[in-house]
Amino acid sequence: MKKIFRIVGFLEGISYLLLMSLGLYYKYVLNDPSFVKLFGMPHGLLFMLYLILAYLIKDEMQWKAKDLAIVFLGSIIPFGTFYVDKKYLQ
């Protein structure tokens, strides 16, 4: 389960960065919202899966409420999932 969570966290982090960089660049600079639509749905699904998996493995990882809150917060901060991987999963 931990390995799956790490993979989902990595993919969620990449999708978030793509959405915030390419997606917003194309939308606001080039007036083409297609990249936001392209990256938005996969990112949303990975985001929800990340939160669900974090909740499910909290006991296995022996996270306290503060640790779980940091893991959840890592999903909404750019590069946050990479920090969580390094600090809490290795």
Order of alpha helices (4+ residues) and beta strands (2+ residues): alpha-alpha-alpha-alpha-alpha
